[in-house]
């Protein structure tokens, strides 16, 4: 603000206010009337915070004989400066009142001190406060304490609070209120409780302002029960303030049902309901999606004659939309005489949340063209939400969304963090990661929400490595990760099986002090499980204070993948004991554990009792588990019959399971029949040819096997190349069959040859069943020595400290020869080998495998 002209203030005269009783000179009455009118105008200007006009009038009155330049005039100016936060102007007024000798007047000192405090200049306020002889009484103390509280200086405020009582003054309700509010902002629960105890001792415990501050403080500090205790102590006053506060705190903290119950008690006790009451209770109804209660609140609004308020009508629209009552929300919306941008945002968001893309776009067009309302930073997230809520967004609507992006750029909102976050989410939900990254880079304020959105976008779309690199960039930007980001990164590490990176991120979360919620711990559990650390996964599970269904599902699934059916069943029983209802995913995980262990009878009993005992209708995934269970157990005919009788159309994956079982159990007849079905469904899928060729090879039918291989060549079908990888010091080392591309290839082959010689000495014999039949036996054996997992193991021996476990990942099913070799490797090296193939984990230790040779 431009500084005002004070050059004439020093010439103002203080006219005596006492009457002389003498005959008034001609014109004196008019002058006095004009002066009174001018003083009244000056007062009005100050009270309406019109500083420039007030100072101009103050200056022009200097020649008026009856103009009164009093301390009250300065008081009015200082209050106006306080309201406008006009520090420089306030200092000039201070300087002028010193010249006139008003600086020692008590009320002016308090007003001056308050002006400095309101303007954020606590040092100057403190100088005025300390320079006062009596420190202005409780009002001055409150002003000073309140000033420190506003800027977050709780410790300094508490020091003054103690000094106040040492000087024999008693804190009032305002003193307690500002101190309590400061403890709320600093989450200083212990200090808040001490202040509450003192307020009770001083007789202020039933004051509604003190009580309201306590309710808010306890809720902010996460102690909603203490808020309720305070409320119970002051709710009998009949004032709506504490009732409104309690309802609002319940709604803010997610205790929506409790908020509605307090509202019902408020009505029963005849407490006046205000706009604040309805605003909070509508938020509670929306959070609980309580349609019946929402309609009752709507009725009460009509009874109280508040339905014409645009704020409350907008809240009504928002409440109905969040309750899924689209028609009711739209009815209220259409009946409104006045609608602002917030109203439009609410109705657009409602349609978007329900996945009604077309309707959301139609409303957006009406908003702009019919009512000429310019969208704000919340409109675009409301509209773009439709892209993430609707799984069937057409190409046409994707183009519409891109047009919305262009419009956001046109009105210069694309760089806003709210808009940027919604654009990233929209593009990522449609797998347009390149566009998502561009939207991310366009945002000028990259807050934690925007970083979360782009990291999650990459993680969900199979770009786990990119998600990790973005995390490192975020750390360099001094953004502190939250629980959601850690959860996303744990999932990314699980997908990549990068245990070392996952452990580092886990360590970072512990060091940062960020408490991991249930969702993040569930992701962490899955990460350790997917990386082969079942014991660490178990430890994480037991560290979850209140595990949910997802926690149990994740742990049961981990036990299944690691071949621990007994532990899976025990956890399932524990889940039921604590009255946590299993869902369809729970039963898929349990059936999978039975399949891995060959527990056919147990699996069938569970499957056929799902509906009766657990209220879960068998889905396609459950049928798939039974097909796998039967096929692995060699019950190929039963598996084929089961597939043909299931109420779902079988997909190729089920037939592949049966074909793989035919290869393992030498069933040519069913194998040929299933292969024929698969070739009709997927004529270019390599796995069908490979499995059929294996069936013929295993049965010694070399001509048919060769014919299948030649057919693959003719049709230009290539089978997936087998690869294995091992993580050493956060770097992935990948090996193919007979791969010599690694920089340490010579060492690896020498170490592997040494290991092969040693295990052959104690009984290992290469399984040449699947080696090419036209090779000499010696060459057949050599072709098995350099399989991918064997090369990875040799490198692991060379690169890790003695005695530690070696973790290897493989993209295909482990072959019988490598499975056998790894048992011998674990015996001669004393190492535990954890091998994950494309279906499960194998833990090799002391010459045995956790799968019991059943896989």
N, C-alpha and C positions, 0 to 999 in steps of 0.2 A: 504493500500500500504506500502511495506517495505521502511523504511527511506533510503535516498540516502547518499552517503559519501561526506561530505563537508570539510574533514580535510585539503585538499590542497588549498581550495579557497583563503585563506588569503595570499598565496604566489604569487598570480597573479599580474603581473605588467601592468600598464596602459601605453602603448607605444604611444609617440607623433605621431600625424598624419601628421604634416607638413614635407615637403621635404626640404633637406638641399641644394640641387642643386649640391652637390659634386658627383664625379664619384662613381658609385655604386660598392662596393667591390665585388670580385669574389664570386658567389653563392648567393649574396643578392637578385637578381631578382627571383631566384628559390624559396628562402625562402618566399619572399613576395607573390609570386604566390600561394604557398602552403597555406600560411596564409589566403589569400583571399578566396581560395577554401574552407578551413576549416570553415571560418566565414559564408560562404554561406550555407554550410552543416548544421552548427549549427542553422542558421535561419530557414532552412527548417524543421529541427527536432522539433523546438519549435512551428512553425506554424501548424505542424501536430500532436502536443500534445504528442510527443514521449519523455517523460520526462527523463527516465533513460538514453537513448542514448544521449540526449542533455547534461545532467550533466556529463556523462563520457567524451564526447568530450570537454566540458568546462574544465575539470580537466587535460586531457592529453595535452592540448595546453599550459600549464604553462611555458614550457621551450622554446617555439618558440619565437625568438626575435621580430618578427613582429606581434605577437598575440595581439589583441586589447581587453583589458578587460574594457569595457566602461559601462556607465549607460544604454545604449541601450541594451546591452547584458542582464543585470538584468531585464530590461523591458520585453524582450522576454521571459525570464524564468518565470517571474511573470504572464504574460498572459497565458503561458502554464499551470501553476498551477491553474489559474482561470478556464480554460476550463475543466481540469481534477478534479476540486474540491479537489485538493491536499493541504489541509490546513497545515499539518505538514511540508511538503517540502517548502511551501510558507513562513512559519515562519523562516525556516532555511535560506532561501534566504534573508529574511528581516534582520536577524541577521548579515549576511555576508556583506550586502551592508552598514550597519551602520558602520562596521569596516573600510570600504573603504571610508567612508565619502560621500556617495551618497544620504543619507536619506533626505537631504534638497532640492534635485532637484525637481522642481514642478511637472513635468510629472510623475516622479517615485512615488511621494506621491499619486498622483491620481491613478496610476496603482496598487500600493500597497493597497490602500483603496478599490479599486474595487475587487482585489483578495480576500480580507477578506470578503467583502460583498457577492461575488459569492459563497464563501465557507460556507456561513451561519454564520460567526462569526462577527455579527454586533457590538459587544462591541469593538473588536480590530479595526474594520473599523472606528468606531466613534473616537477611540483614535488617529488614524492617521489623521482623518479629523480635529478634534479639535486642534491637534498639529501643523497644517499647519498655517503659518503666514497669507496667503491670502486665505486659504481654497481652493486653486486650481482652482478658477473660476467656471463657470456654470457646467463644466464637472464633477467636484468633487461633487458639490451639487446634480447633477442628479444621480450620482452613489450612494450617501448616501440615497437619497430619494427613489430611486429604490430598494435599499436593504431592507429598512423598508417595502415598499409596497409588496415585494415578500414574506415576512414572515407574512403578514397580520397585521402589526402594522400601521394601517392607521392613528391613532391619532398622533403617533410620526412623521410620514411622513408629516402630515399637519403642525405640529409645525415647522419642518425644512423649509417647503414651505413658511411659514410666515416669518421666520428669513431671508430667502434668499431675500425676497423683502425688508425687513427692512434694509438690508445691501446695498441696491441700485442696486441689480442685477435683471435682467429681466428673468423670466422663458422662456424657449424655448419650441418648440413643443414636445421634449422628456419629459420635466418636466410635461407638461400637460397630455401627454399620460399615463405615469406611475401612476400619481395620479388618473386619471379617471378610469384606469383599476383596481386600488385598491378599489375605491368606488364600482365598479361592483362586485368584489369578496365579499365585505362586504354588498352588497345590500343597500348602503347608497345613496339613490336617492337624498335627499336634498343636501348633500355635493356635489354630482356630478353636480347638477344644478348650485350651487355657483361657482364651478370650471369652468363650461362652460361659465358663465357670465364673469368671469375674463379673460378667453381665448379670448373672443370676444373683451374685452377692450384692451388686449395686441396685438391684430391683428393676432391671430393664429386660428381664427375660420374657415378659409378656408383651413387650412393645412390638407392634406388627412389622415395623421396619427392621428392627434387630432380628426378629424371628424370620422374616423373609430373607435377609442376608445369610442367616445360618442355614436355612433350607437350601439355598443356592450353593453355599460353600461346601456343605457335606455332599451334595449331589455331584458337584464338579470334582471333588476329591474321590469319587467312587464309593461313597458311603451313603447310599440311598436309605438304608435303614435308620441312620442317625437323622437324616432329613425328616423322615416320617415321625420320629420321636419328638423333634422340635415342633412339627406341625400339630401333633396331638396335644401339645402343651398350650398352643395359642389359637387353635381352630375355634374355640368357644367364644372368641371375641366378637364374632358376627361380621367381621370385615372380610370382603372378598379377596383382599391382597394375598394373604397366606394360602387360601384355597387355590387361587389362580397359580401361585408359585408352585404349589405341590403338584398340581396337574401338569404344569409345564415341565417340571423336572422329571416326572415319570415318563412323559412323552419323549423328552430329549434322550433319556437313558434306555429307551426301548422297553420300558415296563408299561406297555400300552393298556393292558387290561387293568392294571392298578390305577392308571390315570382315569379311565372310564368309571371305575368304582368310586373314586373320590368325587367325580362329577355327579354321580348319582346321589351320594351322601350330601353334597352341596345343595342339590334340589330338595332333598328330604328335610334339610335343616332350614330351608327358606332363605339361604344366603343369596344375595343379589348376584346374578350372572351378568358379566360384562363382555365386551367384544374380545377381551383378552382370554376370558374363560372359553368362549366358543372356538377361538383360534387354536388353543392348546388341545381341546377335546377332539376337534376335527382331525388334528394331526395324529392323535392316539387312535381314532377310528380308522384312519387311513393305514397306519402301521399295522393294525390288527386285521385289516380288511374285514371289519365288522359292519356288514351291510345293514343289519337291522338297527344297530345303535346309530349308524350314520343317518338313517332316515328319521330316528327319534330326535337327534340333534337338529336336523333340518326343521322339524316341526317346532322345536323350541325357539329357533331363530325367528320363525314367523310369529310365534306368540309374543316374543319380546320386541317385535317391530324392528329388527335389525337386518332384515333380509335385503333392504335397499342399499346397504353398504357394499361398495365395489370390492373392498378388501375381503369381507366375509363371503360374498358371493363367489369370488375367485377361490377362496379356501374351500367352499362347497364343491365347486367344479373339480378341484384337485383331489378332494376326499373321495368323491364318487368314482373318479377315474382310477385312483389307486385301489379302490375296493373292487374294481372290475365292472362297476355299474356304468358302462359307457353310455347307455341310453339316458339314464338319469342325469349324468354329468352333462351330456349334450343338451338336455332339456333346460337345465339351469342356465347353461351358457347361452342358448338361443333366446331366453327370456330376459337377459340382462339389458338394461338401457344404456349402460356404460361399460365398455370393455377396454382394459389397458393391455400392454404387452405381456404382463404377467399372466393375465387371464388367457390370452392366446397360447402362451407357452404351456400352460397347464393342460388345455384341451388337446393340443398337438402331442404333448408328451403322453397323454392317456391313450390316444390312438396308436402311437408308436410302440408303447409298452405292450399292447395287445397284438402287435404285428400287423396292424391295418395300415399298410404302406400307402395305398391309394388315397384313403381318407385323410391321412396326415398331410400328404402333398396338397390335397384339395383345400384343406384349412389354411395351409401356408400361403397358397395363392390368394385366398379370400382376405387374409390378414393384410397382405401387401396392396392388393388392387382395390378391394372394396372399402376397407377402412383406413387405407394409407398409413398403416402402422409399420414403422421400420423395425425389423428384427434386431434383437440384442444378442449378447454373448451366450444367453441361455436358450435362445430359440433354436439355434443350430444343433446343440446336443439333443434337445427334445425331438427334433425332426430326424436327425441321423440315427437315433436309437432304433428306428424302424428297421434299419439294415441289419442290426445285430439280433433283433428279436424275431425276425421272420427268416426262416431257413430256406424259403422258396422265392427269394428276391430275383426277379427276372433281369435279363440284360437291359431291357428298356428302363427299368427303375434304377439300375446301376448308373446309366447315363444321366438320369435325373439327379442322382446323388452327386455326380461329378459337376452337374450344372449348379447345384447348391454350393459346392465348393467354390466354383467360379464366382458366384454371387457374393459369398463371404469375402473373397478377395476384393471384389468391386467396392464393398462398403468398409473395407479395411479391418475386417475382424478375423481374417485367417490366422493372424499371428497371436490371437488371444489364446491363453492356455486351455480354457474350457472348450473353445471351438477346435483347437488343435487336437486335444485328447479325443473328442468325438470323431473327428476326421480319421485319426489313426485307427480307432476302433472300427469304424465303418469299412475302411479299406482292408483291414486285416481280416474282418469277418468274411470278406469276399475274396480273400487270398490275393489281394493286390498289394503285396509288401513293398514294392518299389514306390507306389503312390503313398503308402503309409509313411515311409521314411521321408519322402519329400514334404508331406504335411508336418511331420515332426520337426524337420529342419527349418521350416518356415516360422515356427513359433518362437517369439522373442523371449518368452518367459517360460523356461522349461522347469516346471516344478515337479514334485515327486509323482503327482498324478499322471503327468505326460510321460515321464520316464517309465512308470509302471505300464502304461498303455503300450508303448513301443516295444519294451522288453517282452511283455506278454504276447504281443502280436507275433513276434519272431518265434517265441517258444511254442505257441499253439500251432504254428504253421510249419513245424519241422525244421526250423532254423535255430537249433539249440546253440550252435557255436556263435552265431551272430548275436543271440541274446546275451551270451557271456561277455562278448566284446563290448556290447552296449553298457553292460553293468560296469565294466572297467572305466568306460568313458564317463559314466555317471559319477563314479567315485572321484575322478579327476575334476569334476565340476562342483565338488564339495556338497553333493546332495546325499543326505543320509538315507540308506535303504529302509523300507518298511517291511512289515510281515508279508505283504502280498508279493513284493519283489523277491524276497528270499524264497517264498513258496514256488514262484515261477522258475527261479534258478535251480532249485532242487529237482524240479520236474525235468528241466533241460539236462541236468547232469545225469538223471536217471535214464533219459532217452539215449544219451551218448555213452553211458556206462563209464563216465569219467570220475572215478572215485576220488582221486587226489584233488581234482578241482572242487568236487562236491565237499570234501572234508575242509578245504580251505575256506569255502564260502560259509560252511557251518561254523568254523572257527571265527570268521569275521562277524557273523551274527552274534556270537557270544561276546566277542570283544566290544562290539558296538553298544551292547546293553539292550538291544531290541528284543523284547520278549516275544517268543514265537507262539502264536495261537494254535488252536487245534488243527486248522487247515494247513499251516506251515509245517507242523510236526508230522502230519500225515504224509506230506510231500517228502519230508526228510526221511521218514521211515521207508517209503518206496524207493528213494534214491539209494539208500544203503542196501536194501534188498536187491535191487536191480544190478548193483555193483558186486554182489556176492557176499556182502557182510551181513549175514543173517543174525549173528549175535548182536551186532550194533543196532540192527533194525528192531530186534526184540527189546533192547535197552531203551530205545527211543519210545517205543510203544508204552512201556511201563512208566515212562516219565510224563505221559499225558495225564493230567489231573482228572479230566472228565472225558474219556474217549467216547467218540460218537460211532455211529454205524460205519462211517467211512474208515475210521481208525481200525475197527475190527475187520472190515472187509480187506483192508490193505495188508494187515498182519496175517490173516488166514490165507490170502492169495500168496503172500511171501512164503509161508510154510509149504503151500502147494508146489510152488516153483522149485523149492529146495528139497522136495521129496520128504516132507515131515508130516505125514497124515495124522499121526497121533496128536501132535501139538495143535494141528488145525482143528481137530474134533474137540479137544479140550477147550480151546478158545471159543468155539461155537457154543459149547455147553455153558461156559462162563457168561457169554453174551446173553443167553436166555435166562440165566440165573439173576442177572441184574435188570431183567425185564426190558432189554433192548431188543426190539423186534428185528429179526433178520429180514433182509430184502432180497430181491432177485439176484443182485450181485453177490451177496453173501453165499447163496446156494450155488452159484456158478463156481465160486472159489472153492467151496467144499467139495463139489463134484469133481473139480479138476484135481484136487489132492487125492481123491479116491482113484482117479484114473492113473495118476503117476505111480501109485503104489499097487495097482492091480487089485484093488478091493472092490470086486465086481458086485457082490451081494449087497454090501453096504451102500454102494452108489445107486443100485436099482431101488433099494428100499427108500432111500431119501427122495429119489426122483418121483416115485409113485405116491409118496405121502406129502409132497410139497403143498398141494392145494388144501388138504385137510388139516395138516399140522401147522402150517406156517402162513396159510392164506395167500400163497404165491402161485399164480397160474404159470405152468411151464412155458418158457419162451423158446425161440429158435436156439439161443445160446445153451439152454439147458439140454435140449435134444442133442446138440452138437457134442456136449460133454459125454452123454451116454454112448453116442456113436464111437467116440474116442476110447471110452472105457472098454467097450466090447471088442473093438478092433485090436487094441493093444494086448488084450488078454488072449488073442488068437481066435475069438469067437466071430470070425469073419462073416459066416452065413447069417448069424443073428444080427450083426451090425447092418448087413445089406437089407435084411428084412425090416429092421427098425426104421431105416431111412425111407424105404418104400411106403411104410405105413404112417409116417409122421404127418401131422396136419399142415406142415409147411412145405413149400417147394424147395427141395434140397439144392444148395449152391455147390459149385465146384469143389470148395474146400472140404466138404463132407466126403465126397467121393474120393478125394485125394487121400484122406485119412484111411479109408478102406483099402485103396490101392497100395498104400505104404504097408499096411498090415499084411496084404497078400504077398508082398515082396519078402517080408520078414518070416512069414509062415508058409511059404512055398505053395500058395494056392493059385495055380495058373488059371483054372476055369473061371473063378470069380474075378480074378485080376484082368483077364481079357475082356470080360463083360463090362466091368467098371471102366476100363481104359477106353472102350468104344463109346460109352456114355460121355466121358470127359472130352474125347476128341470132337464129339458133336457140339459140346458146350464151348470149349476153348481149343480150337484146332491148332493154335500157335503157342500153347503153353508148354514149355520145355519139360516141366516136372513129370508130366504124364508119360512122355517118351522115355525119360530116364528111369522111372519106376518100372515101367513095363519091360524095359531092357534088363533091369536088375532081376526081375522075376525069372526071365528066360535064362539069364546067366547063372543064377543060383541053382536052377534045375538042370544045368548042363545043356541047355538047348541053344547052342552057339549060333546056329544058322538064323533062328528067329531073332536073337539078340542083335546080330549084325544087320538084319533087315530093318529093324527099328532104328538103329543108328544111321543107316544109309538114308532112311526116310527123313530123318532130321536134317541131314546134309542137303537132300533134294529140296526140302521146304525152307532151307536157310534158317533153321531154328537153332539157336545157341542156348545151351544150358547155363544157368547162373554159375559164375566162377566162385569157388569156395575161397573165403579169406578168413583169417584170424587176426586179432589185434590185441596188443598188450600195452598198458599205460605205464610208462616209466618217467617219473619226475614231471608229471603233467603233460607229457608228450606221447602221442599215439604212434605206435609202430605196427604197421600192417604187413602181413605176409600172405602171399599166394602159394599155390602148389609149386614146389621146386623153385621158389623165388630166390634170385641171387642179386636183387637190386639194392638190398640194404647195405649201408656203408661198412658194416661189420660182418658182411656175409661170410667171409673166409673163416672167421672165428666161430660163427654160428654153426657152420657145417662141420667144422672140426669137433666142436663140443657135442653136436648131435650124434656124429659117428661114434664118439667115445661112449655116449650114453646108450646107444643101440647095442654096442658090443657088451657092455656091462649087463644090460637086462637080458640079453640072449644067453648069457652065462648062467643066469638063475632061472631060466625057463621060458622066456618070451619067445614065441614063434609067430612070425608075421602071418596074418590071415589074408591069403591071396585069392579068396573067393571072387572078389570084385575086380581084380586086376585083369587087364586085357588078355584074352585066352591065347593070342598068337605070339605071346612073349615067352622067352625061356623063364623057368622058375626063378632063377637068380635075379633076372631083370624085373620080374613081377614083384619080388621082395623089395628091391631097391626103389621101385615106384611108390611103395608105401612109406618108406623111411622119411620122405621129405614132404609129408602132408603139412598143411598150414599150422595146425595146433602144435605139431612137434617142433617146427621151426620157432614158433613163438615161445614154447617152453625153454628151448635151448638158449634163446636170447634172454629170457627171464632169469635163468641160472647165472648167466654172465653179468647181468645188470643189477641184481638185487642182493642185499646182504644175506648171508647164510642163515637158514632157519626160518625165514619169513615166508608167508604164503605167496603163491604165484597165481594171479588172476588172469584168465584168458577168455576172450569173447570170440564167438564164431557165428557166421551168418547162416550156416547150414547145420543139419543134424550131424552130430559126431558119428563117425563111422566106427564099426566094430573093432577094427584093428587099432585105431587111435585110442579108443576107450580102454582097450586091453593094455596098450603101451603105457598109458598114463598111470594105471595102477602100479606097474613095475617102476615107473619113474619116481612115484611117491615113495616107494619102498627103498630104492637105492640112494635117494638124495635126502630123505627125511623131511621133505617139503610137503606141505598141504597144497594141492593143486585144485583151484576152483575154476571149473570150465563151464561157461554158459553157451549152449548152442541155441538154435532158433526156437526152442520149446521149453527148456528147463535148465536147472543147474545140476552139475555133477561135482561132488566134493570127494576128491581122491586123497586118501590118507592111509599110510601104512599098508599099502597094497590092496585096499578095498575102496569101493565107490559107494556113496550114499544112496544111489539108486538101486543097489542090490542087483545090478546087471539087468534091471527091468526098465527099459526106456523106449 
